[in-house]
Amino acid sequence: MAPLNDVEKAVINRLQHGLPLVPSPYATVAAELGISETTLLATLRDLLDRRVLTRFGPMFNAGEMGGGLTLAAMRVTEADFDRVARQVNTFDEVAHNYRRDHELNMWFVLATETREGIAGVIEEIENHTGYRVYNMPKEEEFHVRLHFPV
């Protein structure tokens, strides 16, 4: 991946804090950054097209909406890790898939339309990848406001 330029870094850093609830949120953010709304949107589209960002969109609380939400982990051999990550990432229900330096080395969040849907997606991932998925549903929710400055 090519190094990020100053505008790309600024866009990523600012958008991690969310959009303002105003009639023209992108124009407002662009003004904060000293760029045009067109530049902001083109930069965001380019970051998504280049897969620097894999997703940009709202975060919904699936559990509050009657859906299912869980943290899942897998123990994947190093030789298979990239293949399995690609397979897991094909599921629309998967978000935040990342590698950990741990016996359970692949972690991701599952969100489904119903609570019962979690078990079905886990079974599909297991069948698709050949690896067991460990389901770790939340017992308590914490709001950390995670931010990765670039």
Summary of the structure (lengths in Angstrom):
residues: 150
radius of gyration: 17.7
end to end distance: 13.8
largest distance: 49.2
contacts: 355
relative contact order: 0.15
helix: 40%
strand: 16%
